[in-house]
Amino acid sequence: MSSPYYRREYDKAITYGEKAVTLAPSHSGATSRLGRFLVLAGRPEEGLPFIKRAIRLSPYTRAWRYL
């Protein structure tokens, strides 16, 4: 079974992302993924703050080059 993200089930991916951020609010990976899911679901105004927060949490992560 693949992830909801890969099946383009963004609403389900957002639900999982929100739960992950609730459980680990300082985890930059979970925070950035939630932002990405929101952007892909057509909700960029909601997703961008999560992406910015993830960058603040971990500013030197190399993954930010791919956002």
Secondary structure in CASP SS format (residue, H / E / C, confidence):
PFRMAT SS
TARGET T0000
AUTHOR 0000-0000-0000
METHOD secondary structure of the structure
MODEL  1
M C 1.00
S C 1.00
S C 1.00
P C 1.00
Y C 1.00
Y C 1.00
R C 1.00
R C 1.00
E C 1.00
Y H 1.00
D H 1.00
K H 1.00
A H 1.00
I H 1.00
T H 1.00
Y H 1.00
G H 1.00
E H 1.00
K H 1.00
A H 1.00
V H 1.00
T H 1.00
L H 1.00
A C 1.00
P C 1.00
S C 1.00
H C 1.00
S H 1.00
G H 1.00
A H 1.00
T H 1.00
S H 1.00
R H 1.00
L H 1.00
G H 1.00
R H 1.00
F H 1.00
L H 1.00
V H 1.00
L H 1.00
A C 1.00
G C 1.00
R C 1.00
P H 1.00
E H 1.00
E H 1.00
G H 1.00
L H 1.00
P H 1.00
F H 1.00
I H 1.00
K H 1.00
R H 1.00
A H 1.00
I H 1.00
R H 1.00
L H 1.00
S C 1.00
P C 1.00
Y C 1.00
T C 1.00
R H 1.00
A H 1.00
W H 1.00
R H 1.00
Y H 1.00
L C 1.00
END
